[in-house]
Amino acid sequence: MGEKEVIFDNDITSIIFKYGTKRTFAKDSNIYKVNSGITRCYFLLSGSVKIYIDHKNGRRSILDLVGSNGWLGELSLFCNESDIKENKVLHDVECLEFDMDELRKLCEENAKVSFYFASYIAEKLLARSYRMSESLNYPLEIRLASFILLHQQKGVYNIPHTDISEYMNVSYRHVLYVIKKLCEQGILTKEKGKGYIISDMEKLEQLQDK
């Protein structure tokens, strides 16, 4: 079991990336502003961003956590998004920024580029479907192991427990219990100010594959 990652075609990305400009976004900032149009598209080189919706009943749903090698705004290449989703930078982001109209034109002129983005979007939709299915069929310990492996950065994992509980639709207490269990098993080590160090990568990978 494990969340899906998109395999990139280096020939295609080299064509796309030459149109990008390097940008950085600090932790807790917003890449997109709600109630504004999407005119830019972003490819994350490092860092992470959460995409979420605040419901009228006061609850929050995290739709996605985008990390390195992930795109933001790519849906708007093919459709007009009427509602801009809430977003916040979890870890400082370094990315490539693209003009949306320029990318649309590139998609129209190059079928391989268009197929690349269509494939990426399809993989993202499948990953969300898998996540919904896994929430019904796998214990949190296995799902969390997969999540940590996907979102760790250089052996360090520090996504807030509140975000995980919202993303996985489980209680904060349940997340805290499983994280504590992983620490007791010697898989994670809590590091003050840094989050958690992955002390035993092999055990974590074995847990994911159960």
Disulfide bonds with the S-S distance in Angstrom:
none
